[in-house]
Amino acid sequence: MDAAPLRTAVELREERQRLSERATALRILLLEQEALLAVLTQESDDVLRQCLAARVHVMRQRQPAGA
């Protein structure tokens, strides 16, 4: 049999509690990162739309009248 001492039920409960707290903290961190990514993506999309609108505006101005 293994020479390492068996862990008690109390030790296992404490470890499970620590792991549960860590998992909760990681879930919160993941949600925060997802929220930040959503904001950055939205801002990026807004900037791309603005650039496209400006480009279309310039292209329309360059077209000869009646074209």
N, C-alpha and C positions, 0 to 999 in steps of 0.2 A: 504494500500500500504506500501511497505517497507520503513523504515525511512532512510535507507542509501541513500546518494545522488547519483544521476545518474552520470555516468562518461561522460565527453564530448567526442566528436569525436576526438579532438586533443589528449586527454589522451589515448583514445583507439588506435589511430595511433601510439603514442609513445610506448605504451606497445607492440603493434604488432611488431614494429621495434626492440625493445629490445629482444623480443622472437625470432625474425628472426635471429638476431645477435647471440644469444645464441645457436640456432639450428645450425647455420653455424659453430660455434666454436666446438660444439659437433660432428658434421660430420667430421670436420678436425681431431679432437682427435681420433675418431673411425678409420679413414683412417690411421692415424699414428700407432695406435695399431695393425691394420690388417697388415700393412707393417712390423712392428716389429715381429709379430707372424710368418709371412711368412719367414723372415730371420732366426729366431730361429728354425723354423721347418726345413728349408733347411739345416742349420748347424747340427741339430740333425740327419737328414737323412744322411748327409755326414759322421758323426761320426759313426753311426750305420753301414753304408756300409764299412767303414774302419775296424771296429771291426770284422765284418763278414768276410771280406777278410783275415784279419790276422788269424782268427780262422780256416778258410778253409786251409790256407797256413800251419799252424801248424799241422792240421789233416792230410794233405797230406804227410808231412814230417814224421809223425809217422807210416804211412802205410809201410809194408814191400815191398821191390822191387818186381814188377810183380803182386802185389795184385790189 
